[in-house]
Amino acid sequence: MVEPAGRSRVARRRQRLRERKRVRARRTALAAGVAGLLVITGMLGTALSTSHSSARALTADGSTPAGPATSSVSGSTAGTASSAATSSTSEAAVESPSVATTSASADTKAPDSATPVPSVAHPAANPASSGPAGAGAGPVSTVDSSAPQTGPPAGRPFGGTPAVGVLFLAGSGVANHFCSASVVHSTAGNLVITAGHCVYSDGPKQNVAFAPGYHDGQTPYGTWTVTRIVVSDGWRGSHNEAEDVAFLQVAPSGSGASLESVTGADQIGFNRGFGMPVTVPAYPLGSDTPITCVAPAVKYSATQTEWDCRGYPDGTSGAPFLTDVDAGGAKGTVIGVIGGYQQGGDTPDVSYSAYFGNAVQALYQTAAAQ
């Protein structure tokens, strides 16, 4: 019985040894598996981190495009627009200053002149970079192009020009000017151009006066009484925006001098087409400092010219679109005035003019012949 028992203990010992070896082997395999899993996890984490870094780098490099900075112009391409010269004209003799005034229709560019004008702060003109003025400012009437522009240019203060000024009501003071206007050449030398809506609403505005070259509260060329307002029947009868133009005749000075002999005058052009750059000197409401800007006059429609320059608010209606400006910046050729569509524009950054075609030419000939 002893021998079998001894053999049984030996067998059990061998069995335990084999089991221990198997346990150690399983533990070794398990440890190896865990280590492998950790390696794989680390590799996966590195790959994901690299992917995120790449994505961040792509974003930082500007993969998201900025919005387009385009400027669209309504209407068709530039061309010459000719209106049939079928519109007759209407002229109105201005009554004495005692007659009650008739308010012009209010809009963005030409407010109701009966409304009190608020006092505003005005930037001082810079003589070193300003256009010609009645009081000695430097002769420049172009926009400073030293800084890059990302959109339409902006009007800037300047010293003014002799032939461009403001309209105001006699007795109210020139500081309460309500529209801009300019002297245009005529045989009599007594003709001023502005927008129709500035001076003729339900009837002609009364007691209008013109102060050419106005700046800094000064009237270096005096003030001139408007004696006659000439508008087309199309404007008088239905306020046709294609004929939003008026010519004003003024009385001579006390010494008998004509307006043009004192200030000089711009020429006037018709059927000049679209696309050329124009200079627009103008007077914002409540300001005694004129502004100027140069930008292309583009085609909005067959009867309307669009001009994009920032900072042309109330009061700039009637300001001339001047092309062929001389080297001194003082004189040019009028091919439009702020007015027409939306009576000159609903915002200070976009302005319009009735196209100077055959109808405006006929109106000018009528006004200049009287």
C-alpha positions in Angstrom: 0.0 0.0 0.0 3.0 2.3 0.6 4.3 2.2 -2.9 1.0 3.1 -4.6 0.6 6.0 -2.1 4.2 7.2 -2.9 3.5 7.1 -6.6 0.3 9.0 -6.2 2.2 11.8 -4.4 4.8 12.0 -7.1 2.1 12.1 -9.8 0.3 14.8 -7.9 3.5 16.8 -7.6 4.2 16.5 -11.3 0.6 17.5 -12.0 1.0 20.7 -9.8 4.2 21.6 -11.6 2.5 21.3 -15.0 -0.4 23.4 -13.7 2.0 26.1 -12.4 3.8 26.2 -15.8 0.4 26.5 -17.6 -0.6 29.4 -15.2 2.7 31.1 -15.7 2.3 30.7 -19.5 -1.2 32.2 -19.4 0.0 35.1 -17.2 2.9 35.7 -19.6 0.5 35.6 -22.6 -1.9 37.9 -20.8 0.8 40.4 -20.0 2.0 40.3 -23.6 -1.5 40.9 -24.8 -2.0 43.9 -22.4 1.3 45.4 -23.5 0.3 45.0 -27.2 -3.0 46.6 -26.5 -1.3 49.5 -24.8 1.0 50.0 -27.8 -1.8 49.9 -30.2 -3.8 52.4 -28.1 -0.8 54.7 -28.0 -0.4 54.5 -31.7 -4.0 55.3 -32.3 -3.9 58.3 -30.0 -0.9 59.7 -31.8 -2.6 59.3 -35.1 -5.7 61.1 -33.8 -3.7 63.9 -32.3 -1.8 64.3 -35.6 -5.1 64.5 -37.5 -6.5 67.2 -35.2 -3.3 69.2 -35.4 -3.5 69.1 -39.2 -7.1 70.2 -39.1 -6.2 73.1 -36.9 -3.3 74.0 -39.1 -5.6 74.0 -42.1 -8.0 76.3 -40.4 -5.2 78.6 -39.3 -3.9 78.7 -42.9 -7.3 80.3 -43.9 -9.1 77.3 -45.4 -12.4 79.2 -44.7 -12.7 81.7 -47.5 -13.7 85.3 -46.7 -16.9 86.6 -48.2 -16.7 88.1 -51.7 -16.0 91.8 -51.9 -17.7 92.6 -55.1 -19.5 95.7 -56.2 -22.4 95.3 -58.5 -23.9 98.0 -60.7 -27.6 97.7 -61.6 -28.6 98.2 -65.2 -27.0 97.3 -68.5 -23.5 98.1 -69.8 -22.4 101.6 -70.5 -23.7 103.3 -73.6 -25.2 106.5 -74.9 -28.8 107.2 -73.9 -30.8 109.6 -76.0 -34.1 110.9 -74.8 -36.4 112.3 -77.4 -36.5 116.1 -77.1 -40.2 116.2 -76.8 -40.5 117.6 -73.3 -41.5 121.2 -73.2 -40.3 123.5 -70.5 -42.0 125.5 -67.7 -40.6 128.6 -66.3 -41.7 130.4 -63.2 -40.8 134.0 -62.4 -39.9 134.3 -58.7 -42.0 136.6 -56.7 -40.8 139.2 -54.2 -39.3 138.0 -50.9 -42.5 138.8 -49.0 -44.3 135.9 -50.8 -44.6 132.7 -48.6 -42.2 130.0 -49.6 -43.2 126.7 -51.1 -41.3 123.8 -49.6 -39.5 121.3 -51.8 -40.3 117.7 -51.5 -38.1 116.1 -48.8 -35.7 113.3 -49.6 -32.4 111.9 -48.6 -30.3 114.4 -50.5 -32.5 117.5 -50.3 -34.4 118.0 -47.1 -37.4 120.3 -46.6 -35.8 123.7 -46.3 -38.5 124.8 -44.0 -37.2 122.4 -41.3 -34.7 124.1 -38.9 -31.2 123.0 -39.7 -29.4 121.3 -36.8 -26.0 122.6 -35.7 -23.3 120.1 -36.5 -19.5 120.0 -36.1 -17.6 120.5 -39.3 -14.2 119.2 -40.1 -11.7 122.0 -41.0 -10.5 122.2 -44.6 -6.9 121.1 -45.1 -5.3 123.7 -47.4 -2.5 121.4 -48.2 -4.8 118.9 -49.8 -7.9 120.9 -50.7 -9.3 122.1 -53.9 -9.5 125.7 -55.1 -11.4 128.0 -53.0 -12.6 131.6 -52.9 -10.2 132.2 -49.9 -6.9 130.7 -51.1 -7.1 126.9 -50.5 -4.9 124.7 -52.6 -6.1 123.7 -56.1 -6.8 120.0 -55.8 -10.1 118.3 -56.3 -9.2 114.6 -56.4 -9.4 111.9 -53.6 -6.2 111.1 -51.8 -5.1 107.7 -53.3 -2.1 107.1 -51.0 -4.0 104.6 -48.8 -5.5 101.5 -50.4 -9.3 101.5 -50.8 -11.4 98.5 -50.1 -14.7 99.9 -51.3 -16.2 103.1 -52.8 -14.2 106.3 -52.1 -15.4 108.8 -49.5 -16.0 112.5 -49.8 -13.5 114.7 -48.1 -13.5 118.4 -47.0 -11.9 120.9 -49.3 -11.8 124.6 -49.8 -14.5 124.8 -52.5 -14.6 126.3 -56.0 -15.9 129.7 -57.2 -18.6 128.3 -59.5 -20.1 125.8 -57.0 -22.2 127.0 -54.0 -25.4 126.6 -52.0 -29.0 127.5 -52.3 -30.8 129.1 -49.4 -33.9 131.2 -48.7 -33.3 134.9 -48.6 -33.8 136.1 -45.0 -33.0 132.8 -43.4 -29.3 133.0 -43.6 -26.8 131.2 -45.9 -26.0 128.8 -43.1 -29.5 127.3 -43.6 -28.7 126.2 -47.1 -30.7 123.3 -48.4 -29.2 122.2 -51.8 -26.1 122.5 -53.9 -25.8 124.3 -57.3 -23.3 125.5 -59.8 -22.8 128.1 -62.4 -23.0 126.9 -66.1 -21.9 128.9 -69.1 -24.5 131.0 -71.0 -24.4 134.0 -73.2 -26.0 136.2 -70.5 -23.7 134.8 -67.8 -26.6 134.4 -65.4 -27.4 130.7 -65.3 -27.2 128.2 -62.4 -28.0 124.5 -62.5 -29.4 122.3 -59.7 -31.9 119.5 -59.2 -35.6 120.1 -60.0 -36.8 118.8 -56.7 -34.6 121.4 -54.9 -36.6 124.3 -56.2 -39.9 123.1 -57.7 -42.4 120.9 -55.8 -46.1 121.9 -56.1 -44.8 125.2 -57.6 -41.6 127.1 -57.7 -39.8 127.8 -54.5 -39.9 131.5 -53.6 -37.1 133.8 -52.3 -34.2 131.5 -53.4 -30.7 132.9 -53.4 -27.4 131.4 -54.4 -24.0 131.8 -52.6 -21.1 130.6 -54.9 -17.9 129.5 -53.3 -19.4 129.4 -49.8 -17.1 128.0 -47.2 -16.4 128.4 -43.5 -19.3 130.8 -43.1 -17.9 133.1 -45.8 -19.5 134.2 -49.1 -16.4 135.4 -51.1 -18.4 136.0 -54.3 -21.5 137.5 -52.6 -25.1 136.2 -52.8 -27.3 136.3 -55.9 -31.0 136.5 -56.1 -32.8 133.9 -58.2 -35.3 135.6 -60.5 -36.5 132.7 -62.6 -36.8 128.9 -62.2 -36.9 126.9 -65.4 -38.0 123.2 -65.2 -39.4 120.8 -67.9 -43.1 120.1 -68.2 -42.3 116.5 -67.4 -40.9 117.6 -64.0 -43.6 120.2 -63.3 -46.5 117.9 -64.2 -45.5 114.5 -62.9 -42.0 114.8 -61.3 -40.5 112.6 -64.0 -37.2 111.5 -62.5 -35.6 111.5 -65.9 -36.1 115.3 -65.9 -35.1 116.2 -62.3 -33.1 119.2 -63.4 -33.6 122.9 -63.0 -31.9 126.0 -64.4 -32.0 129.2 -62.3 -31.6 132.7 -63.7 -30.1 135.2 -61.2 -30.1 139.0 -61.2 -26.9 140.9 -61.8 -25.0 142.4 -58.9 -25.6 145.9 -57.6 -22.9 147.1 -60.0 -24.4 145.4 -63.0 -21.9 142.5 -63.2 -23.1 139.1 -64.3 -22.6 136.1 -62.1 -20.4 134.3 -64.6 -18.1 137.4 -64.9 -17.4 137.1 -61.2 -17.2 133.4 -60.6 -16.5 131.9 -64.0 -18.6 128.9 -65.1 -18.5 125.3 -65.9 -19.4 124.1 -69.4 -22.3 121.7 -69.9 -22.3 118.5 -71.9 -25.0 116.3 -73.3 -25.1 112.6 -74.5 -21.7 112.0 -73.1 -22.4 108.3 -72.3 -21.4 106.5 -69.1 -18.3 105.2 -67.3 -16.0 108.3 -67.1 -14.8 109.5 -63.7 -16.5 112.6 -62.4 -15.7 115.0 -59.6 -18.6 116.1 -57.4 -18.2 119.1 -55.1 -21.2 119.4 -52.8 -22.4 120.8 -49.5 -23.9 118.5 -46.8 -26.8 119.9 -44.9 -25.7 122.2 -42.0 -22.1 122.2 -43.0 -20.1 125.3 -44.1 -17.4 123.2 -45.5 -17.8 121.6 -48.9 -16.8 118.1 -49.8 -15.5 116.5 -53.0 -14.9 113.0 -54.3 -13.9 111.4 -57.6 -15.6 108.2 -58.8 -17.0 106.7 -62.1 -20.4 107.8 -63.3 -21.9 104.4 -64.4 -25.1 103.5 -66.2 -28.0 102.6 -63.9 -30.6 102.8 -66.6 -31.1 104.6 -70.0 -32.2 107.7 -68.1 -30.2 107.5 -64.9 -26.5 107.7 -64.0 -25.2 106.1 -60.7 -22.3 107.4 -58.7 -20.9 105.6 -55.7 -19.1 107.7 -53.2 -19.6 107.6 -49.4 -20.6 110.6 -47.3 -23.0 112.5 -49.6 -26.0 113.0 -47.3 -28.9 115.6 -47.1 -28.1 118.9 -48.8 -26.0 117.5 -51.6 -28.8 117.4 -54.1 -28.1 119.6 -57.1 -24.3 119.1 -56.9 -22.7 118.9 -60.4 -21.1 115.8 -61.9 -18.0 117.3 -63.4 -15.9 115.7 -66.1 -12.9 117.1 -68.0 -11.8 119.0 -64.8 -9.0 121.3 -65.5 -5.5 121.0 -63.9 -6.4 123.5 -61.2 -9.5 121.5 -60.3 -11.7 124.6 -60.5 -13.6 124.1 -63.8 -15.1 121.2 -65.8 -18.1 120.1 -67.8 -21.4 119.3 -66.0 -22.9 116.1 -67.3 -25.3 115.5 -64.4 -26.5 116.8 -61.0 -27.4 114.8 -57.9 -31.1 114.0 -58.3 -33.2 111.8 -60.5 -33.8 108.3 -59.2 -34.9 108.4 -55.5 -34.4 112.2 -55.9 -30.7 111.6 -55.7 -30.5 108.5 -53.6 -31.8 107.0 -50.4 -28.4 106.6 -48.7 -25.4 108.9 -48.4 -23.2 106.3 -50.2 -25.0 106.0 -53.5 -26.1 109.0 -55.6 -27.9 109.3 -58.9 -28.4 111.9 -61.7 -30.9 112.2 -64.5 -28.9 111.4 -67.7 -28.2 114.6 -69.6 -29.6 113.6 -73.0 -31.8 115.5 -75.5 -34.5 116.5 -73.0 -32.1 118.2 -70.7 -30.3 119.8 -73.6 -33.6 121.3 -74.8 -34.3 122.6 -71.3 -30.9 124.3 -71.2 -31.4 125.9 -74.5 -34.7 127.3 -73.3 -33.2 128.7 -70.1 -30.1 130.1 -71.8 -32.2 131.9 -74.5 -34.1 134.1 -72.1 
